[in-house]
Amino acid sequence: MENKKRETFSSGLAVFFATLGSAVGLGNIWRFPYITGMNGGGGFLFIYILCILFVGIPIMISEFYIGRKTRANAVGAFRKLNKENFKFIGLMGVLSSFLIMFFYSGVAGWVYSYVFKSLIGKFNGVTPEQANEIFTSTISNYGMAYLWQVIVMVVVSTILIMGVKNGIEKVTKTLMPLLFILIIIMDIRALTLTDSFEGVKFLFKVDFSKVTQASILIALGLAFFKLSIGMGTMITYGSYFTEDNDMPQTAFKVAFSDLLVSLLAGLAIFPAVFSFKMEPAAGPGLLFMTIPLVFSKMPLGRVLLTLFFLLTSFAATTAMISLVEVPVAYLSEEMKIDRKKAVLLTAVIILVFGFLATASIAGGNAIAEIKAFGKNFFDLFDFVSSNILLPLGGLFITIFIGYFIDRDDIVNELSNGGKISNQAILTAFLILIRYISPLLVVIIFLNSLGVFK
């Protein structure tokens, strides 16, 4: 009875867009192009794709299996599988989601503020010095930055209160296609600029001489974290899947589409950057400083810049919806808290600790002076979640599925009771999840601890 009362997505298309919305986020817009460009371009891209195949997709399929099999949240799923001793994996996912949202909601607030700044013409005729000053003031004025963070959480909370079908499904089905359309418009404009092909070469030129051991480890980590695995989101979303959904196929589609968004973002950014002789290795500044400067010099630049940050805010919002849904599902199902109250409680917790992250990165205040292990709150939340909890969560998922779940049950669930003819894919999946993926995730984790420096 519990499963029947639980909401699910309405169709396979809804499943795809919601899951893709979870995977696509701010990392696609600036981090992926930047890292790819700095680690050998096409050579790094080739290695990254291999990492998606051998790590990302197997773990994603595993989380889908756990979620749909149990129709439960990231913690309750292990209880329903009669594996109570493994529920700590789900609890790690809930904690990871909270920690990520503490700082991610702040960054999303910057993006939201840039939509407004672009709309009112703040960047018209802006100089490099002015662009840098605007970005610096956006971060340092933590009162205003926090206000935007609150606005972000109001938007995300409103969507989640509406539920799975009326909230998550409707929003992601609308925003994800729009994101693709907007990013393609950006590409067309960027690729028609003078010297734009230099940016294309920067992104795609294969040069394995630039690929180092560190590059391979970075590719592993990027594949792991960009697909929202190891944090309970795909278990939670998997629990809303339809009974006829082809889960291995969905994982492949999401991974491919996530990669496509990243490449399209690169094609929007680098041709424009090279055309205007900007610095491609600007990190966060590539999004918040360089892009406003670049588009301010284009015809229709104000419109294009507003669209660019609008699409970035879409990506941030859909990713946050999936992150917040993890603790919301846990609180509403395990703690028996009304969904609306669970959403509000989660939002309050995020905003309380999110203020610490926002103030700590601003500098010039008492909170910024507080350090733990040499890190401010913003960096600490990022490090603990990204470098410790996520790789450990992914590792435990591979061990759990590979060694503690009956093989026949996995095959039955992933083939929808034998209705899907995917035996070869499932055989490959079982080999990867038992032997290959755990080894690679261990490498990721050891690298995050600095073992390979």
Secondary structure, DSSP 8 states (H G I E B T S, - for coil): -HHHHS---SSHHHHHHHHHHHH-SHIIIIIHHHHHHHTTBHHHHHHHHHHIIIIIHHHHHHHHHHHHHHTS-TTHHHHHTT-GGGHHHHHHHHHHHHHHHHHHHHHHHHHHHHHHHHHTTTTTT--HHHHHHHHHHHHH-HHHHHHHHHHHHHHHHHHHHT-IIIIIIHHHHHHHHHHHHHHHHHHHHHHTSTTHHHHHHHHH-B-GGG--HHHHHHHHHHHHHHTT-SSSHHHHHHTT--TT--HHHHHHHHHHHHHHHHHHHHHHHHHHHHHTT--S--TTHIIIIIHHHHHHTSTTHHHHHHHHHHHHHHHHHHHHHHHHHHHHHHHHHTS---HHHHHHHHHHHHHHHHHHHHHHHH-SSHHHH--BTTB-HHHHHHHIIIIIIHHHHHHHHHHHHHHHS-HHHHHHHHTTTTTS--HHHHHHHHHIIIIIHHHHHHHHHHHHTTTT-
